[in-house]
Amino acid sequence: MNPMNDPFVAYVWSSVQARIERLRDDTERSRGASAIEWAIITGLLAMIALGVGVVIYRKVRSAANDIKTK
């Protein structure tokens, strides 16, 4: 199963993409992102990584609990 199909990961990913697109399309502002914007983007990417990690951990733990032993 692809962890990118998780609703939380998809929501965060679309939010990051929308933010990046707004930064690229804004012609009135100077080019590039400020330090605060980079901190926000980095934080969002860290949340995505954490979300993917949690999804993978839960899937592996669930599969491990389903293994039958003697």
Contacts in CASP RR format, 6 or more apart in sequence:
PFRMAT RR
TARGET T0000
AUTHOR 0000-0000-0000
METHOD contacts of the structure
MODEL  1
MNPMNDPFVAYVWSSVQARIERLRDDTERSRGASAIEWAIITGLLAMIAL
GVGVVIYRKVRSAANDIKTK
1 59 0 8 1.000
3 9 0 8 1.000
3 51 0 8 1.000
3 52 0 8 1.000
3 53 0 8 1.000
3 55 0 8 1.000
3 56 0 8 1.000
3 59 0 8 1.000
4 10 0 8 1.000
4 13 0 8 1.000
4 52 0 8 1.000
6 51 0 8 1.000
6 52 0 8 1.000
6 55 0 8 1.000
8 51 0 8 1.000
8 55 0 8 1.000
9 48 0 8 1.000
9 51 0 8 1.000
9 52 0 8 1.000
9 55 0 8 1.000
12 44 0 8 1.000
12 47 0 8 1.000
12 48 0 8 1.000
12 51 0 8 1.000
13 48 0 8 1.000
15 44 0 8 1.000
16 41 0 8 1.000
16 44 0 8 1.000
16 45 0 8 1.000
16 48 0 8 1.000
19 40 0 8 1.000
19 41 0 8 1.000
19 44 0 8 1.000
20 41 0 8 1.000
23 32 0 8 1.000
23 33 0 8 1.000
23 37 0 8 1.000
33 41 0 8 1.000
END
